[in-house]
Amino acid sequence: MKFVSMKRDTVKRLSSKLIASVLFLGMTTSIATALADNIHIYEISEGSETVEVRTFSTEPSDILADAGYDPDDYEILSEAIYENKLTGLRIGKKFSVTVYDDGEPRILETASKTIGQLFLQQGIAISSFDIVTPSVTNLVTPGTEIKITRVNNATLSEQTPIPMEVEKQYNDQVSYGITRILKAGSAGVLESTYDVTYHSGIETSRVLLSEEVIKEGTPQVIEIGTAGAIVTPEGEVRPYSRIVNVLATAYSTEGWKNKHTFTQTVARVGTVAVDPDVIPLGSELYITSLDGKEWVYGVAVAEDTGSLIQGNRVDLFFDTQEECVNFGVSDALVYILK
């Protein structure tokens, strides 16, 4: 066997080169391993076409660009994670739609299939009360117009005046036409609480929740002079020119063919037959019992005459013969109204 002797410095140089080579190989392997760990594999599908791209990026726009798709024209619709670091992306070509949100138009670029997906992709929040037309399940196509009506509810309280009551006190010692306030009154206040619904800021309905009288009113008391006037059961004050004491009877045209009066009006309740020499025809009258309480015929008009109606007698019209029998004959006061 033959041995080759080498100088010490030669051995030293060979050792240094070997170490450097080993270190370089190790670094290269580490870098390659690191790069392999950070690379992402995407399977991008548009319709029936599928392409695979390997990229370090995780940004949607960069992924699309690396795959050869313009991010301004395409968007990622869905994502699925497969084995071996493979991610499946479904993309679509964008088109324009218009969304009217509470009347404000927004033109959006989207590839979403349904209105609901469009809202998710665009970050448009919808409450369960909002009205979307068409429905969120409807398909989106180029040019689709979508209307969002925002529905809100609020509790609203309103105060309204309660009309002041008026108490009337009639005084026959005070001349007709004279009125004075005996006691001042005031209106009350009613507070009503409502549940109000608004569509796009416009009130569409309200439901009354509660009512409360927060201020009680006080009645106004007035004195009304009735000297020379009568007060009807309805509270109307009517001045009169004179009073005639009469004997009152009753008549009806029930069963008659001719129902016209002497003045050619149709006889009806409120028609009275009179002696024109005592009470002029056409006079407006107010007729009651002598005490004004036992019975009140009320306001009537002298429109008829009769062969038996002479002097201080009047015949009061009733609809039926039975009413006439029940009335019979009675002394009465006839106020000839002004």
Buried (B, 14 or more C-beta within 10 A) or exposed (E): EEEEEEEEEEEEEEEEEEEEEEEEEEEEEEEEEEEEEEEBEBBBBBEEEEEEBEBEBEEBBEBBBBBEBEBEBBBBBEEEEEEEEEBBBBBBEBBEBEBBBEEEEEEBEBBBBBBBBBBBBBEBEBEEEBEBEBEBEBEBEEEBEBBBBBBEEEEEEEEEEBEBEEEEEBBEEBEBEEEEEEEEBBBBBBBBBBEBBBBBEEEEEBEEEEEEEEEEBEEBBBBBBBEBBBBEEEEEBBBBEEEBEBBBBBBBBEEEEEEEBBEEEEBBEBBBBBBEEBBEBEBBBBBBBEEEEEBBBBBBBBBBBBEEBEEBBBBBBBEEBEBBEEBEEBEBBBBBBE
